[in-house]
Amino acid sequence: MDIAGSGAAIVLVAFYNVKALGVRYLETALKKGGYRVITVFFKNFNSKNPQMTNDTEIGLLADIVKREQPLFIGYSVMSSMYLETVDSVINGVKALCPDVPGVCGGAYATMFPERFLKMGVDFVIRADGEISMRRLADALLQKGDYSALPSLCYMKDGQPVINEIGDILTDIDGYGMPAIECENAYFIENGRLTPGDPQCSALSYEIIASRGCPFTCSYCCCVNLRRLFPKGVKYVRERSVKSVIDELLIVKKKFKKLVFIHFYDEIFPGKPGWIDEFIKEYKQKIHLPFTIWSHPKAVDGEVLKKLVGAGLTEVIMGIQSGSERVRRDVFHRYETQDEIIRATQTIKEAGVFWASYDFMLQHPFETIEDLRQTYFLVKELREPFELQLHGLNFLPGTDIVDMAIEQGIVTRERMEEIMYAPMSEQFRTYWKQEDDPLGQLWYRMTYCLQFKGLRRRIEQYENDPMAHKEEINALYQKAVKKFNLRYYKKKLNIVFRRVFGITG
């Protein structure tokens, strides 16, 4: 082992995510460099009722920092939706531990490094941080010059210095595995500090087999992150099958309650050679139910059949709108209605136990006609399926933000207020159904289509929803109850499959 770090402490903080793959990869990289890593999982994720932090929780984190006297504190800032807490924590810890430098990384920090530098954060590391953070740690420990380090951002003479992104590996096996059980871990939630890695008691495990996304969706930051990558550096990169399987073998030994694997790739790798090797190794050595994310243009029937034989239980696929206009002109998604319908047919015919389809509805770009088209597209999808219907959040740095401003949908000043609203307000927007009576009825009718017992009844009202408002609302309430009941049945089915080793 490289002992450059000589046991010096580094504190890493993950916000609202006890799985936090980015922080876990950083722990591995820093420990290889000889550093002692203390990982703090700061609050749990709850999209229905998100909780802002408080002084007690900030004090608990500061107590760890005071005790450990780390070389620096690394903050993982993946999203703008919880900046309220991030800012409070950074400022609060800085006030209580003024001599300990702060370092921000993650997707949001990569796109907006100046924001954190101007609020007093000492450093920002952009893009893959495994190599850059370790090099920064070495420079700080040895009191060396860090000014030219790739991907590093800092203030000099009152001005931000933004170095070019670098230290990026094409062969991402070189980063090693994420820390599956963080050695020195704490969980802060509800005003309490709990020692230990909160992930280890979970029923499921999240893993990535690749990094990056090949698509250009306007509401997502992936395309914007890709634009920041140096020319000639591959953005979408796959791990080797051996690396993935070796990680899962360790997980199977450590997680006593494990029943399910969730591949968290933007799009699950589809290379024929990679897939064939993965299926062989997964069936032989892991053999657990698993889920993947896919895309209408990436669904392959033969690949899915092979994956089902290895344990694939669920495919999650974003459709986002039944309106080709919205998908193409607003979301920058270029699949056709026929391609979407064929993809759902392929998923069904491949024997996948469960399919979940995401839609973003009732946003400023959408008309009643667009909602109607979504309803009629959903009618064509192969059952059974689950619908995840939610709103559109404008996230800083995404293409759809400028689109909304340029089209006069919202002013730049109002957009800033929307994007940086309090966390509770942002999540309310995500789940909120708009007040427009006709739009709400089309939304609720679409939701009901996922239940065979309600489908025939709801179809009676599609010619004149406003004349049947009470009936539609009553059926929607039944659908919500059915959705909750089905969720638990689905989970029980997965446990059953795990216990009895059922695939397909």
ABEGO torsion letter per residue (X at the ends): XBAAAGGBBBBBBBBGBAAGAAAAAAAAAAAAAGBBBBBBBBEBBBAABBBBBBAAAAAAAAAAAAAAGBABBBBBBABAAAAAAAAAAAAAAAAABAABBBBBBEAAAAABAAAAAAAGBABBBBEBAAAAAAAAAAAAAAGBBAAABBGBBBBBGGBBBBBBBBGBBABAAAAEBBBABBABBBBBBGGBBBBEBAAAABABBBBBABBEBABABAABAAAAAAAABBBGBBABBBBBAAAAAAAAAAAAAABAABABBBBABABBBABAAAAAAAAAAAAAAAGBBBBBBBBAAABBAAAAAAAAAAGBABBBBBAGBABAAAAAAAAGBABBAAAAAAAAAAAAAAGBABBBBBBBBGBAABBAAAAAAAAAAAAABBOBBBBBBBBBBBBBGBAAAAAAAAAGABBAAAAAAAAABBAAAAAAAAABBBABAAAAAAAAAAAAAABAAAAAAAAAAAABAAAAAAAAAAAAAAAAAAAAAAAAAAAAAAAAAAAAGBBX
